[in-house]
Amino acid sequence: MAKQRQPARTLQELIFRLSQFWDERGCVIQQPYDLEVGAGTSCPETFLRALGPVPYKVAYVQPSRRPDDGRYGENPNRLYKHLQMQVILKPPPADVQDQYLDSLEAMGIRLRDHEIKFEEDNWENPTLGAWGIGWQVMLDGLEITQFTYFQQCGGLDLDPISVELTYGLERLAAFLQDADSVYAVRWNESTSYGQIRLAEELQFSVYQFEVADITMLWKQLDLYEAEAQRLLLAWRGCQDPDARRRFPLLPAYELVLKCSHLFNLLDARGAVSVTERATVIGRVRQLACGVAEAWLQQQYPSPEAAPASPA
Amino acid sequence: MAEPKGKEFLLEIGVEEVPAWMIPSALEGLKQLLTEGLVKLGFAPESLAPFQMYATPRRLVAFSASLPSRQPTTEELIEGPPRRIAIDASGKPAMPAIKFAEKMGIPPEKLITVATAKGEYVAFKKIRQGRPTAELLKELVPQAVLGIYWPRAMYWEGKGGPHFIRPIRWLLVLYGGKTIPCAIGSVQAGKWTWGHRQLGKAKLAVKDFASYRQTLRDHFVILEPAERRVRIQELSDSLLRAEEGLRSKQDPGLLETHTYLTEYPTPLLGSFDPSYLALPEEVLTTVMRGHQKYFAVEDAQGRLAPRFLAIMETDADRKGLIRHGHERVLRARFNDARFFWESDGRTTLADRLEWLRTVTFQAKLGSYFDKTARMQELAEQLIGAIREGGGAVSPEEAAQIVRAARLSKSDLTTDLVKEFTELQGIIGGLLARREGLPEEIATAIYDHYLPQSMEDALPRSLGGQIVSLADRMDTLAGCFGVGLAPTGSKDPLGLRRAAQGVIRILAENKLPLTLETLVAKSCEVYTVAQRLGEAPEWSEAAARTPLGEFLVDRLRYYLREVRGFAYDEVNAVLAAGRNDVADAVRRLEALAQIRPTENFEPLAAAFKRMKNILQQARESYGYAEGELHPEWFQPGPELALYERYLAVYQEAERAKQSGNILAALQAIASLRPAVDLFFDKILVMDKDARLRNNRLGLLATLLRQFSTIADFAEIVPREPTSAATG
C-alpha cells in the first residue's frame, strides 16, 4: 500500500503522481503521440506494442479527440479533446487490480473513505479490429477508469495479453478538486483548465460542426486511404529481407490514424450515413489489420517467432 | 458394501469481478458440473450431500457437507472361453483357460464359472478398488471450474492459459480440512480466502466451512446473495423511514444487479436539487437507473421525490464523502439532461422533419423523412381498413393518428434520444405534449415502440396501436422488398421482433385488420413511393408473399410459444384461416376448450378418415365433387347422417353468427354418433358409381362446411394417458 498522501491539488500534479507511480513500477514514461487520435489505444505505443511476444510496460498522457463530444465549451463535463493517462502492462501482473488501486491512493484518494466497484464494460474499437474484456471502475458512482484485458488487436489474437488502464484525467482532477465544471479545474496553482482550453473547445466545435468543408474531408480521407493501401500493397510485393526491415510500416500506420480521425470529423459533421458508416469503418479496419499483420511479419521475420496468428 | 464416511468439501474460486448478471447461471452450471462429474466417477447421487452454492462478484463457492472419502468399489465380470473347452474332464484348466487367466494377469485357480444363455463360460470377476476422493477431486475441480459456460470469456495468461470470465486469482479447495493440490493456470489451490477489498484482510487461513463463513463475515463479505438482498432492502427501508412517506420505487431487476455487484452492500440516501423535478420523470428515472444504478424514490403521493438510493460496496459513509461524490455525479448527469431538454425544446417536432432527411433509415429505403411519409400514408390506409372492418374512428381522431405517424420519428434528431436511446418515442411524446399538440398525438408517439417484448405493455390508445403497426409494417415490407429478410438464426434488423409486435397488437387489441390487408397496404405504399422515384430497388415480389408467410409463421410462434396452445390445435385453426389474427385466437380458444370433451377426438379422427377417402377417390379415379342428390340417400345411417348434418349446420351457423364459437363446435361435435354409425354400416365405395359419388359428396360437404373453424383432420389423437390440454 502506498503511503497516505494528500489529494493532488492540480491537474499537473495528478499527472506527475501517476507518472511517478508507474515509473516506480518499471514503466517507460512516454510522451503524447503527435497525431490526432480518438483514444490512447490508437497510439503505436499501445496498438503495435500489444502485438507479438515481447513484454512491455508503458505509461503516457494522450490528448484524445472525440469530435462528436464537442459542446462549444458550454457543457461542464463534455469535451472535444480530453486527456487520458494510458498504462499498458504486458503481460499483466497477477496483482494488477491491487496495483491499480494503489495508484488511486497515490493520487491522494483514501479508498477507505470511498467505495469502488468494477462494473462490466467490454471495450471494442471496430476501426482498429481491437477488443478486450474488462470493467469501468466506478469511484463513488463516477466512472474514472477503463480497465481492459486486450484480447485482439488489428484482428490478431494477442499472446501474451496486455492490460490497458485508461484514466480519465479531467474527471479525476475534478473529483480530487471537488470542481463541478472541468473548466474550473486548477491546471496548476495559478491557471485554470478553462483559461488554457476553453477557446480550443469552442473553436474546434464551431469548425467541426459548422465550418469544415465536407468535400475536402472526404478527399483527404480518400488520399490517405489510397496512400496506406499503396504501402500495404508494396509490402506484400517486398521479399528482400533487408528491404523488408527498412520498409515504412510505421508511416503506413500513421496514415491509418489519419483516416480514422477524418472519419470521426465527417461523422461529427453529420456527413456520414448509416451505411456509409459501416463501409468506411470496414475500410479503415482492413487497413489497420493489414498494418498489424505486416508489423508482426516485419518484427518477427521467421514464422516461428511470431506466435500470434490471424483470427 | 458399507459406504465410506463422508467428509466436507469446500471450493472457492477467487476471481476478479464477475459481471453481476452472469453469476446465478454460472453457479447453477458449476453445481451441475460437480455433481455430474462425481456421478460419472461412480458415486451414487444419494451418497453426496447436495452442493450449496454461494457467490459474490469476487468468488464462486460450492460446498458439500459430505462427500464419501472413496470412490465406490466396482466389480466387472469378464467372460473367457466356454467351460467345455476351457476345463478338462478332470476339472483342471486346459490351455484356453490358462491363456485367458494369463491375459487377465491372474492364476487360473481364480477363474470362476458363469452360466449364460449360451452355456457355461469361465470368467474373471475383476474388482476395481475405488480411488480416494481427494485424488479424484484434483482432476475434477479444475475440469468443472473451466467447464462453466460464460457468454464471453477471456485469456489473461496468454493463449495457452485458462479461459474464464475474468482472471482467477486464488483457489480454495478443501476436502476433509485438507487442501486438494490442484491448479488452474498458474494459480495453485490453497487453504486461504480473501476478505473485502477495502475492509477486509488478504490471505486468511480456512479450516472448514463454518470457519470460512465466519472469517468472511469478520472481513466484510456476506457470502449469501439472499442475505445481501435482504440487507439492501432493510437498510434502504430504514433510511427512507427517516422521512415521512418516502419509499423506494420497486425495481427487482436493479435489486438483483446490486445483490451480485457487491460483497458488503450498504445503501445510501442521497438528494438532488428539487428544481430538477421540472424535468420529465422518465428522463430522471432513466438517468438514475440506467446510468447510475440508483433506485428512484417516491413520496406518499407516488410522485418522484428529490432523493435517490445508491448502493455502496462498503460498510458506511463515515465522512459523507461518498454521498457527496454520488450527488455530484448525479448533478452533472441531470445538468446534461436539463441542457438537452431545454435545447431540444427549441425546435418543434414538425420542424425536425427536415432534419430527418439526413438520418438514414436503411440505405435502400431512404431516410427517416421518407419513412415517416410512408408511415403517414400507411396509417391512413389502416384507418380506412379498420372502418371497413366495422371499427369506428372519428375524422378528428383519424387526422391526429395520421399526424402522430408523421411526427413519430422526429425525436431521433434530439440530443436527449442520442444520449438516452432507450427513451426514443417517449421523448417524442413528451416534446409533443410540451409543444401543446393534442394529447392523442402525444400518447400515440409516446407508445409507438411498444410492445418491445412478449411481456411488454401494448400501446394504450388506438393511435399508438396504428402508429406502431405502420412503423413495423413499413420496416418489414421495406426490408423484405430489398432482400433483407432474416435467414436462419440471423436477424440483425430485429424483424422477427417487429413482426411479433404486429401479431400481439392484432391479437390482444383485437383490431379488425387482417394480415393480408396489412401486407397489401404496406406494399401498396412502397409501390406508390417508387413511382415518385424512392426506394428504386424495392421489389413487390420479394416482399409480398414471403412477408405474408413470415407473419403467419410468427402467428404460429405466438400461439404456441407465447399462448401455449398445442401444436396440432394451432395447425387445425390456421388451416381453416390464418388471415384474421383476433379471429384465429377466438377459434383456438374455443377449440382448446372443446378438445377434452368425449366426442371431439373421435370426430376429428372421422374427419381425417373422410379426408383420406376423398383424397384416394380423387387420385384413383379422378373423383370430382358434383351436386348432392339428397333423394338418392338410402334410409338408415346414410340418410340419418345427412339429416343430422342439415340440423347441425344450421345450429352451428346460428352459433357462429352470434359469436359463440364454442357452441358451434359443440354442435359439430354432436355429429359424432351419426358419423360413427355411417362409417360402421355404410360402404362408401359402392359398386354403383351414382351411389358412391353421392356418398363421397356427402363427406365432402361435411368437411367443407365444418372446417371453417378448424381443420379437424389436423388434430393428432392423444394417448389416453396424456390428457393434459393445451
Interface residues (C-beta under 8 A of the other chain):
Chain A: E74 N75 P76 N77 R78 P91 P92 A94 Q97 L101 L111 R112 D113 H114 E115 I116 K117 F118 E119 E120 N122 G132 I133 W135 L139 D140 G141 L142 Y149 Q151 D157 D159 P160 I161 F175 D178 D180 G270 S273 V274 T275 P307
Chain B: E16 E17 P19 A20 W21 P57 R152 A153 M154 Y155 W156 E157 G158 K159 G160 R166 P167 R169 S186 R197 Q198 L199 L261 T262 Q292 A310 M312 E313 T314 R318 K319 L321 I322 H324 G325 H326 R328 V329 L330 R331 A332 N335 D336 F339 T358 T360 Q362 A363
